[in-house]
């Protein structure tokens, strides 16, 4: 079921307007899944989702990947309940699987400063994967402060706060099917 996005979402004095519709998101995910299916042919990659934000993207992405694959999740926190990055990363839930000599694909909902991906790259480099690539549904190119390579990108977006499709505002709004962006209309 494709739902029409709400015109506006009001959170206190802030107004969010539609940025990416459910249809745009699902169509791009199908393209990413098709590309991953080609690139990982003959392998059994491990998709590793970074909680909480990536849970919807992970779910929809692997349905578009026509390969035997495995999944796991771990949880970091860099933001707390604030809209701006706190500049540090904490590990809140460890990975369960052994990634030694495996092809791993890190699944992110959004790359903002790049701090989380940098932390993940350093963490996994010590675990000797066969290969490591990163797929992120959203990237804010103008916000990047760390030299990280995002191998598969859903959408480049402006450096404004976004919610929906896994992305939260104080832990809410993750269940929206579309992505909404903080609007200049906000008071
Ligand atoms: C968000 C997002 C990324 C990270 C991106 O996670 O899911 O992991 O921030 O920002 P960065 O590029 O500046 O590191 P967050 O810590 O908000 O946790 P959440 O996924 O549970 O919302």
Backbone and ligand atoms as CSV (ligand in chain L), in Angstrom:
chain,resi,resn,atom,element,x,y,z
A,1,UNK,N,N,0.846,-1.197,0.000
A,1,UNK,CA,C,0.000,0.000,0.000
A,1,UNK,C,C,0.884,1.250,0.000
A,2,UNK,N,N,0.689,2.116,-0.958
A,2,UNK,CA,C,1.422,3.378,-0.990
A,2,UNK,C,C,0.506,4.443,-0.388
A,3,UNK,N,N,0.972,5.103,0.667
A,3,UNK,CA,C,0.122,6.128,1.283
A,3,UNK,C,C,0.568,7.511,0.846
A,4,UNK,N,N,-0.372,8.410,0.740
A,4,UNK,CA,C,-0.041,9.804,0.426
A,4,UNK,C,C,0.645,10.423,1.627
A,5,UNK,N,N,1.731,11.189,1.423
A,5,UNK,CA,C,2.361,11.816,2.582
A,5,UNK,C,C,1.474,12.896,3.173
A,6,UNK,N,N,1.591,13.071,4.498
A,6,UNK,CA,C,0.889,14.185,5.137
A,6,UNK,C,C,1.505,15.474,4.616
A,7,UNK,N,N,0.691,16.543,4.511
A,7,UNK,CA,C,1.216,17.805,3.978
A,7,UNK,C,C,2.244,18.442,4.893
A,8,UNK,N,N,1.948,18.402,6.188
A,8,UNK,CA,C,2.833,19.018,7.174
A,8,UNK,C,C,2.772,18.210,8.455
A,9,UNK,N,N,3.869,18.219,9.187
A,9,UNK,CA,C,3.848,17.638,10.527
A,9,UNK,C,C,4.328,18.716,11.486
A,10,UNK,N,N,3.504,19.000,12.464
A,10,UNK,CA,C,3.877,20.040,13.430
A,10,UNK,C,C,4.390,19.366,14.705
A,11,UNK,N,N,5.593,19.762,15.113
A,11,UNK,CA,C,6.166,19.274,16.376
A,11,UNK,C,C,6.460,20.509,17.214
A,12,UNK,N,N,5.581,20.816,18.158
A,12,UNK,CA,C,5.728,22.060,18.916
A,12,UNK,C,C,5.634,23.232,17.957
A,13,UNK,N,N,6.663,24.065,17.926
A,13,UNK,CA,C,6.640,25.231,17.035
A,13,UNK,C,C,7.319,24.941,15.701
A,14,UNK,N,N,7.750,23.704,15.523
A,14,UNK,CA,C,8.470,23.371,14.296
A,14,UNK,C,C,7.570,22.631,13.312
A,15,UNK,N,N,7.782,22.947,12.028
A,15,UNK,CA,C,6.959,22.344,10.983
A,15,UNK,C,C,7.862,21.564,10.039
A,16,UNK,N,N,7.466,20.334,9.777
A,16,UNK,CA,C,8.193,19.479,8.840
A,16,UNK,C,C,7.334,19.276,7.599
A,17,UNK,N,N,7.973,19.362,6.427
A,17,UNK,CA,C,7.252,19.174,5.165
A,17,UNK,C,C,7.844,17.982,4.406
A,18,UNK,N,N,7.091,17.394,3.470
A,18,UNK,CA,C,7.579,16.184,2.788
A,18,UNK,C,C,8.855,16.444,1.994
A,19,UNK,N,N,9.801,15.535,2.122
A,19,UNK,CA,C,11.037,15.598,1.328
A,19,UNK,C,C,11.095,14.432,0.349
A,20,UNK,N,N,10.837,13.219,0.838
A,20,UNK,CA,C,10.862,12.025,-0.007
A,20,UNK,C,C,9.605,11.213,0.273
A,21,UNK,N,N,8.869,10.901,-0.779
A,21,UNK,CA,C,7.638,10.135,-0.606
A,21,UNK,C,C,7.960,8.651,-0.435
A,22,UNK,N,N,6.971,7.924,0.044
A,22,UNK,CA,C,7.128,6.470,0.171
A,22,UNK,C,C,7.495,5.854,-1.189
A,23,UNK,N,N,6.850,6.340,-2.231
A,23,UNK,CA,C,7.104,5.793,-3.568
A,23,UNK,C,C,8.551,6.053,-4.017
A,24,UNK,N,N,9.029,7.275,-3.787
A,24,UNK,CA,C,10.429,7.588,-4.144
A,24,UNK,C,C,11.402,6.715,-3.349
A,25,UNK,N,N,11.122,6.548,-2.069
A,25,UNK,CA,C,12.018,5.753,-1.215
A,25,UNK,C,C,12.040,4.302,-1.694
A,26,UNK,N,N,10.860,3.733,-1.908
A,26,UNK,CA,C,10.799,2.316,-2.290
A,26,UNK,C,C,11.408,2.071,-3.672
A,27,UNK,N,N,11.212,3.029,-4.573
A,27,UNK,CA,C,11.763,2.878,-5.912
A,27,UNK,C,C,13.299,2.916,-5.877
A,28,UNK,N,N,13.848,3.810,-5.087
A,28,UNK,CA,C,15.315,3.910,-4.977
A,28,UNK,C,C,15.883,2.673,-4.274
A,29,UNK,N,N,15.157,2.175,-3.275
A,29,UNK,CA,C,15.631,0.970,-2.575
A,29,UNK,C,C,15.663,-0.225,-3.538
A,30,UNK,N,N,14.688,-0.305,-4.424
A,30,UNK,CA,C,14.683,-1.389,-5.419
A,30,UNK,C,C,15.928,-1.295,-6.306
A,31,UNK,N,N,16.303,-0.064,-6.677
A,31,UNK,CA,C,17.518,0.119,-7.485
A,31,UNK,C,C,18.768,-0.295,-6.711
A,32,UNK,N,N,18.837,0.118,-5.452
A,32,UNK,CA,C,20.004,-0.253,-4.632
A,32,UNK,C,C,20.085,-1.771,-4.468
A,33,UNK,N,N,18.929,-2.406,-4.231
A,33,UNK,CA,C,18.901,-3.856,-4.071
A,33,UNK,C,C,19.359,-4.567,-5.337
A,34,UNK,N,N,18.942,-4.044,-6.477
A,34,UNK,CA,C,19.345,-4.656,-7.756
A,34,UNK,C,C,20.850,-4.515,-7.955
A,35,UNK,N,N,21.398,-3.368,-7.603
A,35,UNK,CA,C,22.840,-3.153,-7.747
A,35,UNK,C,C,23.623,-4.073,-6.808
A,36,UNK,N,N,23.158,-4.189,-5.572
A,36,UNK,CA,C,23.832,-5.082,-4.604
A,36,UNK,C,C,23.755,-6.536,-5.070
A,37,UNK,N,N,22.627,-6.910,-5.675
A,37,UNK,CA,C,22.463,-8.278,-6.188
A,37,UNK,C,C,23.521,-8.583,-7.249
A,38,UNK,N,N,23.799,-7.604,-8.083
A,38,UNK,CA,C,24.840,-7.769,-9.113
A,38,UNK,C,C,26.222,-7.803,-8.458
A,39,UNK,N,N,26.483,-6.814,-7.591
A,39,UNK,CA,C,27.831,-6.648,-7.050
A,39,UNK,C,C,28.250,-7.791,-6.122
A,40,UNK,N,N,27.289,-8.443,-5.474
A,40,UNK,CA,C,27.618,-9.493,-4.498
A,40,UNK,C,C,27.264,-10.897,-5.008
A,41,UNK,N,N,27.065,-11.010,-6.332
A,41,UNK,CA,C,26.775,-12.308,-6.933
A,41,UNK,C,C,27.845,-13.325,-6.532
A,42,UNK,N,N,27.425,-14.519,-6.120
A,42,UNK,CA,C,28.391,-15.574,-5.771
A,42,UNK,C,C,28.917,-15.462,-4.351
A,43,UNK,N,N,28.432,-14.490,-3.569
A,43,UNK,CA,C,28.861,-14.356,-2.176
A,43,UNK,C,C,27.643,-14.451,-1.255
A,44,UNK,N,N,27.902,-14.582,0.023
A,44,UNK,CA,C,26.828,-14.564,1.031
A,44,UNK,C,C,27.149,-13.415,1.999
A,45,UNK,N,N,26.763,-12.192,1.626
A,45,UNK,CA,C,27.136,-11.056,2.463
A,45,UNK,C,C,26.356,-11.007,3.776
A,46,UNK,N,N,26.925,-10.292,4.738
A,46,UNK,CA,C,26.232,-10.036,6.006
A,46,UNK,C,C,25.833,-8.557,6.026
A,47,UNK,N,N,24.537,-8.313,6.037
A,47,UNK,CA,C,24.036,-6.935,6.164
A,47,UNK,C,C,23.988,-6.599,7.652
A,48,UNK,N,N,24.664,-5.529,8.015
A,48,UNK,CA,C,24.753,-5.150,9.426
A,48,UNK,C,C,24.093,-3.791,9.616
A,49,UNK,N,N,22.930,-3.797,10.243
A,49,UNK,CA,C,22.166,-2.566,10.437
A,49,UNK,C,C,22.588,-1.847,11.698
A,50,UNK,N,N,22.620,-0.523,11.595
A,50,UNK,CA,C,22.969,0.312,12.744
A,50,UNK,C,C,21.660,0.815,13.348
A,51,UNK,N,N,21.341,0.282,14.528
A,51,UNK,CA,C,20.085,0.646,15.190
A,51,UNK,C,C,20.156,2.040,15.796
A,52,UNK,N,N,19.026,2.709,16.044
A,52,UNK,CA,C,17.699,2.222,15.708
A,52,UNK,C,C,17.294,2.596,14.272
A,53,UNK,N,N,17.865,3.675,13.782
A,53,UNK,CA,C,17.333,4.325,12.585
A,53,UNK,C,C,17.213,3.453,11.355
A,54,UNK,N,N,18.076,2.423,11.225
A,54,UNK,CA,C,18.134,1.682,9.956
A,54,UNK,C,C,17.109,0.554,9.850
A,55,UNK,N,N,16.258,0.377,10.875
A,55,UNK,CA,C,15.469,-0.865,10.893
A,55,UNK,C,C,14.497,-0.987,9.720
A,56,UNK,N,N,13.878,0.105,9.307
A,56,UNK,CA,C,12.946,0.018,8.167
A,56,UNK,C,C,13.704,-0.140,6.855
A,57,UNK,N,N,14.780,0.630,6.710
A,57,UNK,CA,C,15.584,0.564,5.487
A,57,UNK,C,C,16.158,-0.847,5.315
A,58,UNK,N,N,16.692,-1.398,6.389
A,58,UNK,CA,C,17.246,-2.760,6.337
A,58,UNK,C,C,16.183,-3.746,5.871
A,59,UNK,N,N,15.014,-3.636,6.461
A,59,UNK,CA,C,13.922,-4.558,6.151
A,59,UNK,C,C,13.543,-4.476,4.673
A,60,UNK,N,N,13.369,-3.266,4.165
A,60,UNK,CA,C,12.961,-3.104,2.766
A,60,UNK,C,C,14.109,-3.431,1.807
A,61,UNK,N,N,15.341,-3.089,2.204
A,61,UNK,CA,C,16.482,-3.317,1.304
A,61,UNK,C,C,16.714,-4.806,1.067
A,62,UNK,N,N,16.744,-5.591,2.131
A,62,UNK,CA,C,17.105,-7.001,1.899
A,62,UNK,C,C,16.003,-7.753,1.137
A,63,UNK,N,N,14.775,-7.214,1.161
A,63,UNK,CA,C,13.718,-7.827,0.343
A,63,UNK,C,C,13.974,-7.612,-1.144
A,64,UNK,N,N,14.835,-6.617,-1.458
A,64,UNK,CA,C,15.161,-6.323,-2.859
A,64,UNK,C,C,16.497,-6.917,-3.272
A,65,UNK,N,N,17.120,-7.693,-2.396
A,65,UNK,CA,C,18.404,-8.319,-2.705
A,65,UNK,C,C,18.160,-9.801,-2.968
A,66,UNK,N,N,18.446,-10.228,-4.204
A,66,UNK,CA,C,18.177,-11.615,-4.569
A,66,UNK,C,C,19.441,-12.445,-4.425
A,67,UNK,N,N,19.837,-12.625,-3.182
A,67,UNK,CA,C,21.040,-13.387,-2.833
A,67,UNK,C,C,20.778,-14.086,-1.512
A,68,UNK,N,N,21.513,-15.176,-1.244
A,68,UNK,CA,C,21.560,-15.670,0.123
A,68,UNK,C,C,22.337,-14.631,0.920
A,69,UNK,N,N,21.799,-14.228,2.042
A,69,UNK,CA,C,22.512,-13.240,2.860
A,69,UNK,C,C,22.143,-13.454,4.325
A,70,UNK,N,N,22.922,-12.829,5.184
A,70,UNK,CA,C,22.644,-12.883,6.619
A,70,UNK,C,C,22.462,-11.459,7.122
A,71,UNK,N,N,21.842,-11.344,8.283
A,71,UNK,CA,C,21.710,-10.003,8.860
A,71,UNK,C,C,22.110,-10.001,10.337
A,72,UNK,N,N,22.537,-8.861,10.800
A,72,UNK,CA,C,22.762,-8.630,12.227
A,72,UNK,C,C,22.595,-7.134,12.470
A,73,UNK,N,N,22.489,-6.775,13.730
A,73,UNK,CA,C,22.340,-5.360,14.091
A,73,UNK,C,C,23.259,-5.025,15.244
A,74,UNK,N,N,23.686,-3.798,15.298
A,74,UNK,CA,C,24.264,-3.295,16.534
A,74,UNK,C,C,23.762,-1.871,16.733
A,75,UNK,N,N,24.002,-1.357,17.914
A,75,UNK,CA,C,23.400,-0.068,18.252
A,75,UNK,C,C,24.450,0.908,18.744
A,76,UNK,N,N,24.457,2.052,18.126
A,76,UNK,CA,C,25.320,3.158,18.535
A,76,UNK,C,C,24.421,4.311,18.947
A,77,UNK,N,N,24.977,5.251,19.648
A,77,UNK,CA,C,24.246,6.495,19.855
A,77,UNK,C,C,25.205,7.655,19.736
A,78,UNK,N,N,24.851,8.602,18.890
A,78,UNK,CA,C,25.696,9.796,18.776
A,78,UNK,C,C,24.906,11.060,19.075
A,79,UNK,N,N,23.587,10.960,19.096
A,79,UNK,CA,C,22.787,12.184,19.191
A,79,UNK,C,C,22.027,12.353,20.495
A,80,UNK,N,N,21.728,11.284,21.222
A,80,UNK,CA,C,20.787,11.421,22.320
A,80,UNK,C,C,19.462,11.908,21.766
A,81,UNK,N,N,18.800,12.794,22.465
A,81,UNK,CA,C,17.523,13.306,21.982
A,81,UNK,C,C,17.655,14.698,21.385
A,82,UNK,N,N,18.853,15.097,21.067
A,82,UNK,CA,C,19.065,16.433,20.517
A,82,UNK,C,C,19.090,16.384,18.998
A,83,UNK,N,N,18.913,17.546,18.355
A,83,UNK,CA,C,18.908,17.607,16.899
A,83,UNK,C,C,20.311,17.733,16.329
A,84,UNK,N,N,21.270,18.107,17.156
A,84,UNK,CA,C,22.635,18.260,16.667
A,84,UNK,C,C,23.514,17.160,17.243
A,85,UNK,N,N,24.499,16.736,16.459
A,85,UNK,CA,C,25.375,15.670,16.914
A,85,UNK,C,C,26.131,16.092,18.169
A,86,UNK,N,N,26.218,15.152,19.124
A,86,UNK,CA,C,26.971,15.425,20.349
A,86,UNK,C,C,28.473,15.266,20.103
A,87,UNK,N,N,28.842,14.767,18.915
A,87,UNK,CA,C,30.261,14.662,18.565
A,87,UNK,C,C,30.950,13.449,19.149
A,88,UNK,N,N,30.215,12.550,19.755
A,88,UNK,CA,C,30.823,11.319,20.242
A,88,UNK,C,C,29.873,10.149,20.041
A,89,UNK,N,N,30.445,8.959,19.983
A,89,UNK,CA,C,29.662,7.763,19.697
A,89,UNK,C,C,29.781,6.811,20.876
A,90,UNK,N,N,28.669,6.210,21.252
A,90,UNK,CA,C,28.688,5.177,22.291
A,90,UNK,C,C,28.156,3.883,21.704
A,91,UNK,N,N,28.764,2.750,22.095
A,91,UNK,CA,C,28.245,1.439,21.691
A,91,UNK,C,C,27.205,1.005,22.721
A,92,UNK,N,N,25.962,0.831,22.276
A,92,UNK,CA,C,24.896,0.478,23.212
A,92,UNK,C,C,24.493,-0.992,23.110
A,93,UNK,N,N,24.727,-1.602,21.932
A,93,UNK,CA,C,24.444,-3.034,21.773
A,93,UNK,C,C,25.467,-3.596,20.808
A,94,UNK,N,N,26.145,-4.647,21.222
A,94,UNK,CA,C,27.227,-5.227,20.411
A,94,UNK,C,C,26.658,-6.126,19.301
A,95,UNK,N,N,27.501,-6.337,18.290
A,95,UNK,CA,C,27.198,-7.280,17.208
A,95,UNK,C,C,27.265,-8.712,17.746
A,96,UNK,N,N,26.446,-9.609,17.207
A,96,UNK,CA,C,26.495,-11.014,17.643
A,96,UNK,C,C,27.308,-11.900,16.709
A,97,UNK,N,N,27.344,-11.562,15.404
A,97,UNK,CA,C,27.952,-12.492,14.452
A,97,UNK,C,C,29.465,-12.283,14.337
A,98,UNK,N,N,30.126,-13.314,13.801
A,98,UNK,CA,C,31.570,-13.253,13.554
A,98,UNK,C,C,31.774,-12.748,12.121
A,99,UNK,N,N,32.418,-11.615,11.966
A,99,UNK,CA,C,32.569,-11.038,10.621
A,99,UNK,C,C,33.921,-11.357,10.000
A,100,UNK,N,N,34.727,-12.138,10.708
A,100,UNK,CA,C,36.046,-12.502,10.185
A,100,UNK,C,C,35.915,-13.169,8.806
A,101,UNK,N,N,36.593,-12.604,7.817
A,101,UNK,CA,C,36.616,-13.137,6.442
A,101,UNK,C,C,35.245,-13.124,5.754
A,102,UNK,N,N,34.329,-12.271,6.220
A,102,UNK,CA,C,33.016,-12.160,5.593
A,102,UNK,C,C,32.908,-10.839,4.821
A,103,UNK,N,N,32.044,-10.863,3.809
A,103,UNK,CA,C,31.721,-9.626,3.084
A,103,UNK,C,C,30.617,-8.927,3.866
A,104,UNK,N,N,30.944,-7.766,4.434
A,104,UNK,CA,C,29.939,-7.094,5.254
A,104,UNK,C,C,29.477,-5.790,4.595
A,105,UNK,N,N,28.206,-5.525,4.785
A,105,UNK,CA,C,27.593,-4.313,4.242
A,105,UNK,C,C,26.923,-3.590,5.408
A,106,UNK,N,N,27.490,-2.448,5.787
A,106,UNK,CA,C,26.924,-1.658,6.877
A,106,UNK,C,C,25.712,-0.896,6.348
A,107,UNK,N,N,24.604,-0.993,7.050
A,107,UNK,CA,C,23.359,-0.355,6.600
A,107,UNK,C,C,22.999,0.789,7.546
A,108,UNK,N,N,23.065,1.997,7.022
A,108,UNK,CA,C,22.751,3.209,7.798
A,108,UNK,C,C,21.500,3.870,7.234
A,109,UNK,N,N,20.752,4.524,8.093
A,109,UNK,CA,C,19.635,5.332,7.606
A,109,UNK,C,C,20.124,6.679,7.102
A,110,UNK,N,N,21.083,7.268,7.837
A,110,UNK,CA,C,21.567,8.592,7.434
A,110,UNK,C,C,23.024,8.775,7.838
A,111,UNK,N,N,23.782,9.435,6.961
A,111,UNK,CA,C,25.139,9.861,7.294
A,111,UNK,C,C,25.108,11.380,7.329
A,112,UNK,N,N,25.469,11.906,8.491
A,112,UNK,CA,C,25.404,13.346,8.720
A,112,UNK,C,C,26.840,13.881,8.771
A,113,UNK,N,N,27.460,13.884,9.951
A,113,UNK,CA,C,28.866,14.310,10.035
A,113,UNK,C,C,29.809,13.231,9.509
A,114,UNK,N,N,29.347,11.971,9.529
A,114,UNK,CA,C,30.211,10.844,9.162
A,114,UNK,C,C,30.903,10.224,10.368
A,115,UNK,N,N,30.668,10.777,11.546
A,115,UNK,CA,C,31.321,10.273,12.764
A,115,UNK,C,C,30.980,8.805,13.020
A,116,UNK,N,N,29.712,8.449,12.890
A,116,UNK,CA,C,29.313,7.059,13.160
A,116,UNK,C,C,29.993,6.104,12.194
A,117,UNK,N,N,30.004,6.457,10.903
A,117,UNK,CA,C,30.634,5.569,9.914
A,117,UNK,C,C,32.134,5.463,10.170
A,118,UNK,N,N,32.769,6.554,10.541
A,118,UNK,CA,C,34.206,6.520,10.859
A,118,UNK,C,C,34.447,5.565,12.028
A,119,UNK,N,N,33.621,5.680,13.055
A,119,UNK,CA,C,33.732,4.817,14.232
A,119,UNK,C,C,33.553,3.351,13.824
A,120,UNK,N,N,32.557,3.108,12.969
A,120,UNK,CA,C,32.265,1.734,12.520
A,120,UNK,C,C,33.421,1.179,11.689
A,121,UNK,N,N,33.955,2.007,10.792
A,121,UNK,CA,C,35.092,1.559,9.969
A,121,UNK,C,C,36.261,1.136,10.853
A,122,UNK,N,N,36.581,1.955,11.844
A,122,UNK,CA,C,37.703,1.640,12.735
A,122,UNK,C,C,37.419,0.369,13.535
A,123,UNK,N,N,36.183,0.241,13.992
A,123,UNK,CA,C,35.784,-0.918,14.789
A,123,UNK,C,C,35.902,-2.214,13.989
A,124,UNK,N,N,35.393,-2.183,12.739
A,124,UNK,CA,C,35.361,-3.403,11.938
A,124,UNK,C,C,36.703,-3.731,11.299
A,125,UNK,N,N,37.530,-2.734,11.108
A,125,UNK,CA,C,38.858,-2.998,10.542
A,125,UNK,C,C,39.616,-3.994,11.426
A,126,UNK,N,N,39.379,-3.922,12.727
A,126,UNK,CA,C,40.060,-4.825,13.678
A,126,UNK,C,C,39.501,-6.245,13.620
A,127,UNK,N,N,38.319,-6.411,13.029
A,127,UNK,CA,C,37.667,-7.731,13.036
A,127,UNK,C,C,37.933,-8.518,11.759
A,128,UNK,N,N,38.793,-7.997,10.903
A,128,UNK,CA,C,39.239,-8.675,9.677
A,128,UNK,C,C,38.140,-9.182,8.752
A,129,UNK,N,N,37.190,-8.323,8.371
A,129,UNK,CA,C,36.232,-8.775,7.354
A,129,UNK,C,C,36.950,-8.948,6.011
A,130,UNK,N,N,36.355,-9.740,5.127
A,130,UNK,CA,C,36.931,-9.895,3.778
A,130,UNK,C,C,36.770,-8.576,3.024
A,131,UNK,N,N,35.601,-7.965,3.170
A,131,UNK,CA,C,35.356,-6.657,2.562
A,131,UNK,C,C,34.338,-5.925,3.413
A,132,UNK,N,N,34.352,-4.599,3.318
A,132,UNK,CA,C,33.353,-3.812,4.047
A,132,UNK,C,C,32.891,-2.657,3.172
A,133,UNK,N,N,31.607,-2.562,2.966
A,133,UNK,CA,C,31.040,-1.422,2.242
A,133,UNK,C,C,29.916,-0.828,3.083
A,134,UNK,N,N,29.550,0.387,2.739
A,134,UNK,CA,C,28.518,1.097,3.496
A,134,UNK,C,C,27.404,1.502,2.548
A,135,UNK,N,N,26.166,1.208,2.950
A,135,UNK,CA,C,25.017,1.713,2.208
A,135,UNK,C,C,24.224,2.602,3.158
A,136,UNK,N,N,23.884,3.801,2.694
A,136,UNK,CA,C,23.073,4.701,3.515
A,136,UNK,C,C,21.926,5.233,2.676
A,137,UNK,N,N,20.732,5.188,3.244
A,137,UNK,CA,C,19.583,5.713,2.499
A,137,UNK,C,C,19.762,7.204,2.230
A,138,UNK,N,N,20.227,7.929,3.253
A,138,UNK,CA,C,20.364,9.379,3.126
A,138,UNK,C,C,21.787,9.803,3.469
A,139,UNK,N,N,22.276,10.801,2.750
A,139,UNK,CA,C,23.576,11.413,3.071
A,139,UNK,C,C,23.397,12.920,2.983
A,140,UNK,N,N,23.970,13.618,3.979
A,140,UNK,CA,C,24.008,15.086,3.932
A,140,UNK,C,C,25.418,15.497,3.528
A,141,UNK,N,N,25.688,15.647,2.235
A,141,UNK,CA,C,27.072,15.878,1.783
A,141,UNK,C,C,27.700,17.130,2.398
A,142,UNK,N,N,26.892,18.162,2.605
A,142,UNK,CA,C,27.459,19.412,3.125
A,142,UNK,C,C,27.719,19.360,4.628
A,143,UNK,N,N,27.264,18.314,5.293
A,143,UNK,CA,C,27.497,18.194,6.743
A,143,UNK,C,C,28.692,17.313,7.079
A,144,UNK,N,N,29.234,16.623,6.057
A,144,UNK,CA,C,30.311,15.656,6.322
A,144,UNK,C,C,31.536,16.351,6.908
A,145,UNK,N,N,32.006,15.816,8.024
A,145,UNK,CA,C,33.212,16.366,8.661
A,145,UNK,C,C,34.323,15.327,8.703
A,146,UNK,N,N,33.996,14.089,8.405
A,146,UNK,CA,C,34.983,13.007,8.451
A,146,UNK,C,C,35.141,12.447,7.044
A,147,UNK,N,N,36.342,11.971,6.768
A,147,UNK,CA,C,36.654,11.452,5.440
A,147,UNK,C,C,36.189,9.997,5.338
A,148,UNK,N,N,34.924,9.817,4.989
A,148,UNK,CA,C,34.365,8.468,4.888
A,148,UNK,C,C,33.804,8.260,3.477
A,149,UNK,N,N,33.843,6.996,3.036
A,149,UNK,CA,C,33.308,6.674,1.713
A,149,UNK,C,C,31.989,5.924,1.891
A,150,UNK,N,N,30.940,6.482,1.335
A,150,UNK,CA,C,29.649,5.796,1.370
A,150,UNK,C,C,29.478,5.167,-0.010
A,151,UNK,N,N,29.503,3.839,-0.056
A,151,UNK,CA,C,29.575,3.127,-1.337
A,151,UNK,C,C,28.255,3.139,-2.092
A,152,UNK,N,N,27.159,3.075,-1.364
A,152,UNK,CA,C,25.832,3.073,-1.992
A,152,UNK,C,C,24.976,4.116,-1.273
A,153,UNK,N,N,24.480,5.080,-2.042
A,153,UNK,CA,C,23.716,6.189,-1.456
A,153,UNK,C,C,22.312,6.198,-2.056
A,154,UNK,N,N,21.306,6.271,-1.176
A,154,UNK,CA,C,19.940,6.402,-1.672
A,154,UNK,C,C,19.699,7.798,-2.211
A,155,UNK,N,N,19.853,8.792,-1.342
A,155,UNK,CA,C,19.592,10.185,-1.719
A,155,UNK,C,C,20.582,11.108,-1.006
A,156,UNK,N,N,21.137,12.059,-1.723
A,156,UNK,CA,C,21.812,13.199,-1.099
A,156,UNK,C,C,20.731,14.195,-0.712
A,157,UNK,N,N,20.806,14.698,0.528
A,157,UNK,CA,C,19.760,15.625,0.988
A,157,UNK,C,C,20.399,16.865,1.604
A,158,UNK,N,N,19.623,17.959,1.756
A,158,UNK,CA,C,20.159,19.170,2.388
A,158,UNK,C,C,20.499,18.924,3.864
A,159,UNK,N,N,21.292,19.834,4.406
A,159,UNK,CA,C,21.758,19.682,5.797
A,159,UNK,C,C,20.733,20.180,6.812
A,160,UNK,N,N,19.502,19.796,6.640
A,160,UNK,CA,C,18.456,20.162,7.597
A,160,UNK,C,C,18.011,18.903,8.342
A,161,UNK,N,N,17.358,19.121,9.466
A,161,UNK,CA,C,16.903,17.992,10.276
A,161,UNK,C,C,15.768,17.262,9.561
A,162,UNK,N,N,15.841,15.937,9.528
A,162,UNK,CA,C,14.806,15.138,8.856
A,162,UNK,C,C,14.252,14.082,9.801
A,163,UNK,N,N,12.989,13.740,9.581
A,163,UNK,CA,C,12.319,12.712,10.382
A,163,UNK,C,C,11.547,11.768,9.455
A,164,UNK,N,N,11.215,10.603,10.017
A,164,UNK,CA,C,10.393,9.637,9.280
A,164,UNK,C,C,11.218,8.518,8.677
A,165,UNK,N,N,10.555,7.436,8.321
A,165,UNK,CA,C,11.179,6.250,7.742
A,165,UNK,C,C,12.420,5.828,8.561
A,166,UNK,N,N,12.211,5.688,9.841
A,166,UNK,CA,C,13.286,5.230,10.737
A,166,UNK,C,C,13.946,6.347,11.516
A,167,UNK,N,N,13.850,7.573,10.972
A,167,UNK,CA,C,14.539,8.710,11.615
A,167,UNK,C,C,13.616,9.380,12.626
A,168,UNK,N,N,14.182,9.687,13.781
A,168,UNK,CA,C,13.345,10.163,14.886
A,168,UNK,C,C,13.538,11.636,15.203
A,169,UNK,N,N,12.567,12.140,15.962
A,169,UNK,CA,C,12.726,13.395,16.692
A,169,UNK,C,C,12.341,13.037,18.117
A,170,UNK,N,N,13.326,13.026,19.031
A,170,UNK,CA,C,13.104,12.589,20.414
A,170,UNK,C,C,12.409,11.228,20.432
A,171,UNK,N,N,12.905,10.331,19.596
A,171,UNK,CA,C,12.476,8.915,19.510
A,171,UNK,C,C,11.116,8.709,18.836
A,172,UNK,N,N,10.430,9.761,18.442
A,172,UNK,CA,C,9.141,9.581,17.766
A,172,UNK,C,C,9.289,9.779,16.250
A,173,UNK,N,N,8.226,9.457,15.533
A,173,UNK,CA,C,8.088,9.664,14.077
A,173,UNK,C,C,8.865,8.651,13.226
A,174,UNK,N,N,9.483,7.646,13.856
A,174,UNK,CA,C,10.229,6.654,13.071
A,174,UNK,C,C,9.293,5.855,12.178
A,175,UNK,N,N,8.006,5.765,12.546
A,175,UNK,CA,C,7.072,4.909,11.815
A,175,UNK,C,C,6.420,5.594,10.612
A,176,UNK,N,N,6.802,6.829,10.305
A,176,UNK,CA,C,6.271,7.476,9.094
A,176,UNK,C,C,6.841,6.803,7.851
A,177,UNK,N,N,6.025,6.697,6.806
A,177,UNK,CA,C,6.470,6.013,5.587
A,177,UNK,C,C,7.291,6.907,4.670
A,178,UNK,N,N,7.177,8.224,4.867
A,178,UNK,CA,C,7.916,9.197,4.057
A,178,UNK,C,C,8.953,9.880,4.933
A,179,UNK,N,N,9.840,10.645,4.290
A,179,UNK,CA,C,10.822,11.439,5.035
A,179,UNK,C,C,10.397,12.901,4.959
A,180,UNK,N,N,10.430,13.570,6.095
A,180,UNK,CA,C,10.023,14.978,6.197
A,180,UNK,C,C,11.212,15.813,6.648
A,181,UNK,N,N,11.241,17.078,6.194
A,181,UNK,CA,C,12.372,17.959,6.495
A,181,UNK,C,C,11.876,19.195,7.241
A,182,UNK,N,N,12.706,19.654,8.172
A,182,UNK,CA,C,12.368,20.857,8.938
A,182,UNK,C,C,12.205,22.029,7.971
A,183,UNK,N,N,11.068,22.697,8.097
A,183,UNK,CA,C,10.727,23.747,7.133
A,183,UNK,C,C,11.083,25.122,7.645
A,184,UNK,N,N,11.337,26.042,6.711
A,184,UNK,CA,C,11.604,27.433,7.076
A,184,UNK,C,C,10.366,28.100,7.665
A,185,UNK,N,N,9.213,27.471,7.450
A,185,UNK,CA,C,7.973,28.023,8.040
A,185,UNK,C,C,7.980,27.943,9.548
A,186,UNK,N,N,8.887,27.103,10.114
A,186,UNK,CA,C,8.884,26.902,11.563
A,186,UNK,C,C,9.026,28.242,12.266
A,187,UNK,N,N,8.300,28.367,13.404
A,187,UNK,CA,C,8.291,29.670,14.110
A,187,UNK,C,C,9.516,29.794,14.981
L,1,LIG,C1,C,21.896,8.663,13.679
L,1,LIG,C2,C,21.910,7.833,12.404
L,1,LIG,C3,C,23.366,7.542,12.196
L,1,LIG,C4,C,24.059,8.744,12.797
L,1,LIG,C5,C,24.483,9.678,11.705
L,1,LIG,O1,O,21.863,7.773,14.756
L,1,LIG,O2,O,21.136,6.671,12.517
L,1,LIG,O3,O,23.763,6.353,12.850
L,1,LIG,O4,O,23.100,9.393,13.652
L,1,LIG,O5,O,25.144,10.818,12.200
L,1,LIG,P1,P,26.705,11.062,12.039
L,1,LIG,O6,O,27.058,10.833,10.586
L,1,LIG,O7,O,26.865,12.524,12.437
L,1,LIG,O8,O,27.430,10.134,12.957
L,1,LIG,P2,P,21.447,8.208,16.235
L,1,LIG,O9,O,22.687,8.241,17.089
L,1,LIG,O10,O,20.599,9.440,16.203
L,1,LIG,O11,O,20.627,6.989,16.766
L,1,LIG,P3,P,19.262,6.348,16.191
L,1,LIG,O12,O,19.626,5.641,14.909
L,1,LIG,O13,O,18.832,5.415,17.265
L,1,LIG,O14,O,18.270,7.468,15.959
